Amino acid sequence: MPIKPICFKDKLALFSEYWSPRVIAEMNNYQFKLAKFSGEFVWHDHKDTDEVFIVLEGKMSILFREDKVDLSAGEMFVVPKGIEHKPEASDECHVMLIEPKGVINTGESSGELTAENNVWI
């Protein structure tokens, strides 16, 4: 195990793809992932787990069928398991996601935005 801090800025500089989370650390069975958001994602849910969004830079929204939450840098939100949601960001937004290992970014709604899972940087 490397004994040094993880620099979010350095890790974010290693990729440019939107909606493609990259793993930076694990704790027990949970992964810490960095992602860049821009535009609209797809409606999806995660039947078996909550999903944590922490905004590091920029602004984003998480849409729900009858509501919406807006997040800015330094804010976080936990989407409860089984709740359908759709993240979006009008400009590039940098986000940390915390979720169990093996979670697919689009849940069961596979499509062109489904990212390869368990990609480490």
C-alpha beads as a LAMMPS data file, in Angstrom:
LAMMPS data file: protein, C-alpha beads

121 atoms
120 bonds

1 atom types
1 bond types

-500.0 500.0 xlo xhi
-500.0 500.0 ylo yhi
-500.0 500.0 zlo zhi

Masses

1 110.0

Atoms # bond

1 1 1 0.000 0.000 0.000
2 1 1 1.481 3.372 -0.988
3 1 1 1.841 5.720 1.970
4 1 1 0.928 9.004 0.276
5 1 1 -2.181 11.111 -0.188
6 1 1 -4.350 10.871 -3.281
7 1 1 -4.522 14.188 -5.139
8 1 1 -7.913 14.595 -6.815
9 1 1 -6.587 17.231 -9.238
10 1 1 -3.746 14.967 -10.400
11 1 1 -6.072 11.996 -10.836
12 1 1 -8.670 14.062 -12.744
13 1 1 -5.933 15.192 -15.159
14 1 1 -5.404 11.559 -16.220
15 1 1 -8.674 11.245 -18.160
16 1 1 -11.050 13.389 -20.205
17 1 1 -14.086 11.178 -20.867
18 1 1 -17.406 12.250 -19.412
19 1 1 -19.628 9.853 -17.463
20 1 1 -16.785 7.306 -17.106
21 1 1 -15.952 6.922 -13.398
22 1 1 -12.382 5.976 -12.448
23 1 1 -11.539 4.211 -9.206
24 1 1 -8.977 5.937 -6.981
25 1 1 -9.324 3.941 -3.732
26 1 1 -11.180 1.148 -1.950
27 1 1 -12.339 0.831 1.629
28 1 1 -13.796 -2.517 2.633
29 1 1 -16.168 -3.275 -0.269
30 1 1 -16.645 0.398 -1.252
31 1 1 -14.939 2.223 -4.093
32 1 1 -14.129 5.919 -4.311
33 1 1 -14.466 7.037 -7.925
34 1 1 -13.771 10.293 -9.725
35 1 1 -15.836 11.316 -12.720
36 1 1 -16.299 14.234 -15.047
37 1 1 -19.872 15.150 -15.910
38 1 1 -21.100 17.310 -18.773
39 1 1 -24.512 17.288 -20.414
40 1 1 -27.249 14.834 -19.483
41 1 1 -26.861 11.277 -18.259
42 1 1 -29.568 8.576 -18.485
43 1 1 -32.450 7.760 -16.163
44 1 1 -31.401 4.837 -13.997
45 1 1 -31.452 3.410 -10.493
46 1 1 -29.384 1.092 -8.347
47 1 1 -31.726 -1.487 -6.836
48 1 1 -29.344 -2.705 -4.116
49 1 1 -27.321 0.317 -3.033
50 1 1 -27.353 3.998 -2.224
51 1 1 -25.089 6.248 -4.326
52 1 1 -23.092 9.201 -2.987
53 1 1 -22.310 12.242 -5.152
54 1 1 -19.704 14.734 -3.825
55 1 1 -19.077 17.762 -6.060
56 1 1 -15.413 18.740 -6.107
57 1 1 -15.609 21.431 -8.787
58 1 1 -18.462 22.972 -10.769
59 1 1 -22.205 22.480 -10.457
60 1 1 -24.578 19.646 -11.224
61 1 1 -28.160 18.580 -10.711
62 1 1 -29.704 15.236 -9.914
63 1 1 -33.155 14.966 -11.421
64 1 1 -35.851 12.749 -9.957
65 1 1 -39.192 12.032 -11.613
66 1 1 -40.929 14.694 -9.510
67 1 1 -38.094 16.729 -7.988
68 1 1 -34.487 17.860 -8.392
69 1 1 -31.476 18.629 -6.208
70 1 1 -28.804 21.155 -7.260
71 1 1 -25.244 20.687 -6.017
72 1 1 -22.213 22.990 -6.065
73 1 1 -18.564 22.426 -5.158
74 1 1 -18.262 21.311 -1.552
75 1 1 -21.746 19.745 -1.420
76 1 1 -22.900 16.142 -1.462
77 1 1 -26.093 14.151 -1.837
78 1 1 -26.997 10.517 -1.200
79 1 1 -29.443 8.969 -3.669
80 1 1 -31.277 6.170 -1.841
81 1 1 -31.249 2.717 -3.390
82 1 1 -34.019 2.017 -5.872
83 1 1 -34.734 5.701 -6.584
84 1 1 -34.688 6.550 -10.291
85 1 1 -32.465 9.549 -11.028
86 1 1 -30.635 11.357 -13.820
87 1 1 -27.509 13.449 -13.188
88 1 1 -26.767 16.420 -15.430
89 1 1 -24.295 19.287 -15.631
90 1 1 -24.539 22.232 -18.016
91 1 1 -20.748 22.756 -17.790
92 1 1 -17.971 20.338 -16.863
93 1 1 -18.305 19.200 -13.266
94 1 1 -15.878 17.059 -11.246
95 1 1 -17.490 14.565 -8.892
96 1 1 -16.487 11.881 -6.427
97 1 1 -18.793 8.881 -6.237
98 1 1 -18.809 6.421 -3.352
99 1 1 -20.497 3.098 -3.984
100 1 1 -19.952 -0.633 -3.490
101 1 1 -17.472 -2.383 -5.758
102 1 1 -19.110 -3.682 -8.911
103 1 1 -21.808 -1.016 -9.298
104 1 1 -22.433 -0.180 -12.972
105 1 1 -22.833 3.552 -13.636
106 1 1 -26.102 3.124 -15.558
107 1 1 -27.616 0.541 -13.208
108 1 1 -29.720 -1.853 -15.274
109 1 1 -30.229 0.768 -18.017
110 1 1 -27.320 -0.234 -20.220
111 1 1 -26.542 1.854 -23.286
112 1 1 -23.895 4.018 -24.914
113 1 1 -23.101 5.790 -21.610
114 1 1 -22.477 2.543 -19.724
115 1 1 -18.831 2.796 -18.648
116 1 1 -16.320 0.010 -18.213
117 1 1 -16.371 -0.988 -14.564
118 1 1 -13.474 -1.125 -12.086
119 1 1 -11.085 1.101 -14.083
120 1 1 -8.318 2.344 -11.774
121 1 1 -6.203 5.462 -12.219

Bonds

1 1 1 2
2 1 2 3
3 1 3 4
4 1 4 5
5 1 5 6
6 1 6 7
7 1 7 8
8 1 8 9
9 1 9 10
10 1 10 11
11 1 11 12
12 1 12 13
13 1 13 14
14 1 14 15
15 1 15 16
16 1 16 17
17 1 17 18
18 1 18 19
19 1 19 20
20 1 20 21
21 1 21 22
22 1 22 23
23 1 23 24
24 1 24 25
25 1 25 26
26 1 26 27
27 1 27 28
28 1 28 29
29 1 29 30
30 1 30 31
31 1 31 32
32 1 32 33
33 1 33 34
34 1 34 35
35 1 35 36
36 1 36 37
37 1 37 38
38 1 38 39
39 1 39 40
40 1 40 41
41 1 41 42
42 1 42 43
43 1 43 44
44 1 44 45
45 1 45 46
46 1 46 47
47 1 47 48
48 1 48 49
49 1 49 50
50 1 50 51
51 1 51 52
52 1 52 53
53 1 53 54
54 1 54 55
55 1 55 56
56 1 56 57
57 1 57 58
58 1 58 59
59 1 59 60
60 1 60 61
61 1 61 62
62 1 62 63
63 1 63 64
64 1 64 65
65 1 65 66
66 1 66 67
67 1 67 68
68 1 68 69
69 1 69 70
70 1 70 71
71 1 71 72
72 1 72 73
73 1 73 74
74 1 74 75
75 1 75 76
76 1 76 77
77 1 77 78
78 1 78 79
79 1 79 80
80 1 80 81
81 1 81 82
82 1 82 83
83 1 83 84
84 1 84 85
85 1 85 86
86 1 86 87
87 1 87 88
88 1 88 89
89 1 89 90
90 1 90 91
91 1 91 92
92 1 92 93
93 1 93 94
94 1 94 95
95 1 95 96
96 1 96 97
97 1 97 98
98 1 98 99
99 1 99 100
100 1 100 101
101 1 101 102
102 1 102 103
103 1 103 104
104 1 104 105
105 1 105 106
106 1 106 107
107 1 107 108
108 1 108 109
109 1 109 110
110 1 110 111
111 1 111 112
112 1 112 113
113 1 113 114
114 1 114 115
115 1 115 116
116 1 116 117
117 1 117 118
118 1 118 119
119 1 119 120
120 1 120 121
